Amino acid sequence: MSERMTIVSECFFVFLLLCLCGSVVCVKYNTGASIVPGKLNVHLVAHSHDDVGWLKTVDQYYVGSNNNIQGACVENVLDSVVMSLQRDQNRKFVFAEMAFFSRWWVEQTPQIQAQVTKLVNAGQLEFVNGGWCMHDEAATHYVDMIDQTTLGHRFIKNQFNKVPRAGWQIDPFGHSAVQAYLLGAELGFDSVHFARIDYQDRDKRKVDKTLEVVWRGSKTFGSSSQIFANTFPVHYGPPRGFHFEVNDNLVPVQDDPLLFDYNVDQRVQDFVAAAITQANVTRTNHIMWTMGDDFQYQYAENWFRQMDKLIHHVNKDGRVNALYSTPSIYTDAKNAANQQWPLKIDDYYPYADEPHAYWTGFYTSRPAFKRYVRILSGYYLAARQLEFFAGKKSTTSHTLDLGDALGIAQHHDAVSGTAKQHTTDDYAKRLAIGASRVEDVVSSSLYCLTRTKLGGQCTTPTSAFSQCQLLNISYCPATEDSIPQANSLVLVVYNTLGWNRTEIVRIPVNDANLVVKDSLGNNVQTQYIEVDNVTANLREIYVKAYLGVSPKQAPKYWLVFQASVPPLGWSTYFISKIAMRVESRNGFLSHHTTSQRNDIIEVGPGNLKLSFSAKSGQLIRMHNSRTGVDVPIQQSYLWYSSSVSVCLLSGAYIFQPDSPAHIVSKSVMPIKIIRGPLVDEVHQNFSSWIYQ
């Protein structure tokens, strides 16, 4: 009998172990929570903020190289997130930067693409913002903001037939009202979400419960331009203690009673306390937790496992309701609450994150790069128009590379000038490669269009249009070379705008015996201006740096003439050498003068006149005889000495001088006047580093 009893006891013991093990392995967390009316709803929005270049280049961030600078690999993020989303149909994730996603997408098999499409259609993977990057809002041009957003939205539409609903500008350094109406309401978004506003503004809004507003960004369009705007109460990461990246010093939810450090009750209490704290600074019973940060979800399961546990145990506790959510779901809940929201009608600029730390330095950081972006933006527009008018004839010469490079360049660490030097070099390299490839598009399109207009057929170009990409350093070999007798240099001027334009054209030449004719054979008035030494020296330095070889001797003159161009059209001019002596030259050869008889020097051949003091050389007045505007002017150049204090360091982001501005001044400013029938010029040297 005792033997039998022992056997029964041992069997029972084994059976009990199996049940306990089974409960650990097979536990199913209830993650399917939805909104619960009358209860505080915590919307968990899983995201990874992936800069399209910053400390590393865009490609280094994508493939995960150069990790001694920053451990980040967007390819891993996307691989990992897709696998984790498929493990539980209730999990959700939002992604913003299409420059990264498009790279990843083309590398996937048809099977993976089908799985991702299913996730998108089910609402588990939601695209927010949807631009090529998360663009800056201060240093960008609105056309570039539209272009980069269009590039990303077109990709999403073509691949998934979806249009993003939510703006997700979580990291730009302040926010413009243009973003609210043009890149928000006008784009079809019903909300925009961001983190960076002035610390004093944030503190006051927390007290007033005005972090969330209706943002009416345009006085012209009024209420039709407004959008729901959500400012995060702290940053774009989760509340303290709920950060779950795999390599963080995290506090996981330990809910296995067989293991030490069981902490479910404490973690639930922490969650509820953090939720109530945030609920006290916002309106309605809905709050958003941004569950992510920079380049997070390298191993996505670590985040989702912890969120699964939190949703399960917090909802079992019952004091608040936690759910997987997205900005779209959150905004729908806010709208359904029928709450009256404060109205915002202006910018969130300037941005400061602490006293004496205004992020206004980036308005002017890396000005040469800012100008390069702006120039190529106009070139990109012209190339696309010409490509369209001519019809896409080639599969190799296209504008996509420049579009990609410009889209990346609008990133809030790119055109802003806040990326590291090697990253900025990479941005510039991409732009240069894109521009060089677009040259073929422009050349072949112009050839095709001009041939068609002349009655010819659009065939493979037998000659190419040269383009002077280095005119900013006064270098254009096509116009500097001697024009053979009886031949003409054909100059095509294109207008990208929708109205007539009359502009002054300047090209470097070595011959002052040239005649310019329009397409009807009429002579066009010309003016020659001698190339000054400052221009020639800059040309010598930068052409050698750019091309690796020294240029020919600097051109002698600027050939100046007035071009009239129809809207979205072009005008053709023919420049040829005339068989005449210098004394009978066709154009006006300008000469400079420094001596003046009057106390006031008036400059300007048209209605607009600038007046300078003959004694001091300073600009003193501007007068428009057509409009009657007469404005006294005082011109000064100032410079600031940057703060080097560790606590108040000035740099690419923050403008922090250590003293009031210093004025660059001279008691007498030398002045050189160049006059002519088309343009007058004033040349002045304020210092060894300021020349106008």
Secondary structure as GFF3:
##gff-version 3
##sequence-region A 1 692
A	DSSP	alpha_helix	2	25	.	.	.	ID=ss1
A	DSSP	beta_strand	41	46	.	.	.	ID=ss2
A	DSSP	alpha_helix	58	63	.	.	.	ID=ss3
A	DSSP	alpha_helix	74	87	.	.	.	ID=ss4
A	DSSP	beta_strand	93	95	.	.	.	ID=ss5
A	DSSP	alpha_helix	98	106	.	.	.	ID=ss6
A	DSSP	alpha_helix	110	121	.	.	.	ID=ss7
A	DSSP	beta_strand	125	127	.	.	.	ID=ss8
A	DSSP	alpha_helix	142	160	.	.	.	ID=ss9
A	DSSP	beta_strand	166	168	.	.	.	ID=ss10
A	DSSP	alpha_helix	177	180	.	.	.	ID=ss11
A	DSSP	pi_helix	181	185	.	.	.	ID=ss12
A	DSSP	beta_strand	191	194	.	.	.	ID=ss13
A	DSSP	alpha_helix	199	208	.	.	.	ID=ss14
A	DSSP	beta_strand	212	216	.	.	.	ID=ss15
A	DSSP	three_ten_helix	222	225	.	.	.	ID=ss16
A	DSSP	beta_strand	226	231	.	.	.	ID=ss17
A	DSSP	alpha_helix	264	279	.	.	.	ID=ss18
A	DSSP	beta_strand	286	291	.	.	.	ID=ss19
A	DSSP	alpha_helix	300	317	.	.	.	ID=ss20
A	DSSP	beta_strand	321	324	.	.	.	ID=ss21
A	DSSP	alpha_helix	327	336	.	.	.	ID=ss22
A	DSSP	beta_strand	343	344	.	.	.	ID=ss23
A	DSSP	three_ten_helix	361	363	.	.	.	ID=ss24
A	DSSP	alpha_helix	367	390	.	.	.	ID=ss25
A	DSSP	alpha_helix	400	409	.	.	.	ID=ss26
A	DSSP	alpha_helix	421	453	.	.	.	ID=ss27
A	DSSP	three_ten_helix	471	473	.	.	.	ID=ss28
A	DSSP	alpha_helix	477	480	.	.	.	ID=ss29
A	DSSP	beta_strand	488	494	.	.	.	ID=ss30
A	DSSP	beta_strand	501	509	.	.	.	ID=ss31
A	DSSP	beta_strand	514	517	.	.	.	ID=ss32
A	DSSP	beta_strand	523	524	.	.	.	ID=ss33
A	DSSP	beta_strand	526	530	.	.	.	ID=ss34
A	DSSP	alpha_helix	533	547	.	.	.	ID=ss35
A	DSSP	beta_strand	557	565	.	.	.	ID=ss36
A	DSSP	beta_strand	570	577	.	.	.	ID=ss37
A	DSSP	three_ten_helix	582	584	.	.	.	ID=ss38
A	DSSP	beta_strand	588	589	.	.	.	ID=ss39
A	DSSP	beta_strand	592	593	.	.	.	ID=ss40
A	DSSP	beta_strand	600	603	.	.	.	ID=ss41
A	DSSP	beta_strand	608	613	.	.	.	ID=ss42
A	DSSP	beta_strand	619	624	.	.	.	ID=ss43
A	DSSP	beta_strand	630	632	.	.	.	ID=ss44
A	DSSP	beta_strand	637	639	.	.	.	ID=ss45
A	DSSP	beta_strand	662	664	.	.	.	ID=ss46
A	DSSP	beta_strand	671	674	.	.	.	ID=ss47
A	DSSP	beta_strand	681	687	.	.	.	ID=ss48
A	DSSP	beta_strand	690	691	.	.	.	ID=ss49
###
